[in-house]
């Protein structure tokens, strides 16, 4: 997860690390989610970019990681933190 500017710019077509941003999936209260291609592993992933308000609050981040770490779904396999 990454922090994004307040205006939530569109990163489609850009690269972040070894991820190539394909399209914007959605925008919510926490930030923006993009579909991306992992260029190292050759698979599609979803990347969440957190807004400044959410990413600046360490207690909110810890709660998020705990909740998402417990979440089980056949479509969600790995959580990565940068």
C-alpha positions as CSV (number, residue, x, y, z in Angstrom):
1,X,0.0,0.0,0.0
2,X,1.2,3.5,-0.9
3,X,0.1,7.0,0.0
4,X,-1.4,9.1,-2.8
5,X,-2.1,12.8,-3.1
6,X,-5.4,14.2,-2.1
7,X,-6.5,14.6,-5.7
8,X,-6.0,10.8,-6.2
9,X,-4.2,11.2,-9.6
10,X,-4.6,8.4,-12.1
11,X,-1.5,6.2,-12.3
12,X,-2.8,4.1,-15.3
13,X,0.1,3.3,-17.7
14,X,2.8,4.1,-15.1
15,X,5.1,1.8,-13.2
16,X,5.5,1.6,-9.5
17,X,8.5,-0.6,-8.6
18,X,8.1,-3.8,-10.7
19,X,4.3,-3.3,-11.1
20,X,2.8,-1.8,-14.3
21,X,-0.5,-0.1,-13.6
22,X,-3.2,-1.3,-16.0
23,X,-6.4,0.4,-14.8
24,X,-8.1,2.0,-11.9
25,X,-10.5,-0.5,-10.2
26,X,-12.1,1.8,-7.7
27,X,-11.9,4.8,-5.3
28,X,-13.1,4.8,-1.7
29,X,-12.7,6.4,1.6
30,X,-9.2,4.9,2.2
31,X,-7.8,5.6,-1.3
32,X,-7.5,4.1,-4.8
33,X,-7.2,0.5,-6.0
34,X,-5.5,-0.3,-9.3
35,X,-5.2,-3.4,-11.4
36,X,-1.5,-4.0,-12.1
37,X,0.8,-6.4,-13.7
38,X,3.6,-7.9,-11.6
39,X,6.4,-7.8,-14.1
40,X,8.6,-10.2,-12.1
41,X,6.0,-12.9,-11.5
42,X,3.9,-12.3,-14.6
43,X,0.6,-12.1,-12.9
44,X,-2.1,-9.5,-12.3
45,X,-2.5,-8.0,-8.8
46,X,-4.5,-5.4,-7.1
47,X,-2.6,-2.5,-5.5
48,X,-4.2,-0.2,-2.9
49,X,-2.8,3.3,-2.6
50,X,-3.9,4.9,0.7
51,X,-4.9,8.5,1.0
52,X,-2.8,10.8,3.2
53,X,-5.3,11.0,6.0
54,X,-5.5,7.2,6.4
55,X,-1.8,6.5,5.8
56,X,-0.6,9.1,8.3
57,X,-2.4,7.4,11.2
58,X,-0.3,4.4,12.4
59,X,-3.1,3.0,14.5
60,X,-5.4,2.9,11.5
61,X,-2.8,1.1,9.5
62,X,-2.2,-1.5,12.2
63,X,-5.9,-2.2,12.4
64,X,-6.1,-2.5,8.6
65,X,-3.3,-5.0,8.4
66,X,-4.8,-7.1,11.3
67,X,-8.2,-7.1,9.6
68,X,-7.0,-7.9,6.1
69,X,-4.5,-10.5,7.5
70,X,-7.4,-12.4,8.9
71,X,-9.5,-12.1,5.8
72,X,-9.7,-15.4,3.8
73,X,-10.8,-15.6,0.2
74,X,-9.8,-17.8,-2.7
75,X,-9.2,-14.6,-4.8
76,X,-6.9,-12.9,-2.3
77,X,-3.6,-14.8,-1.9
78,X,-0.8,-12.4,-0.8
79,X,-0.5,-9.1,1.0
80,X,2.7,-7.2,0.3
81,X,3.8,-4.1,2.2
82,X,6.3,-1.6,0.7
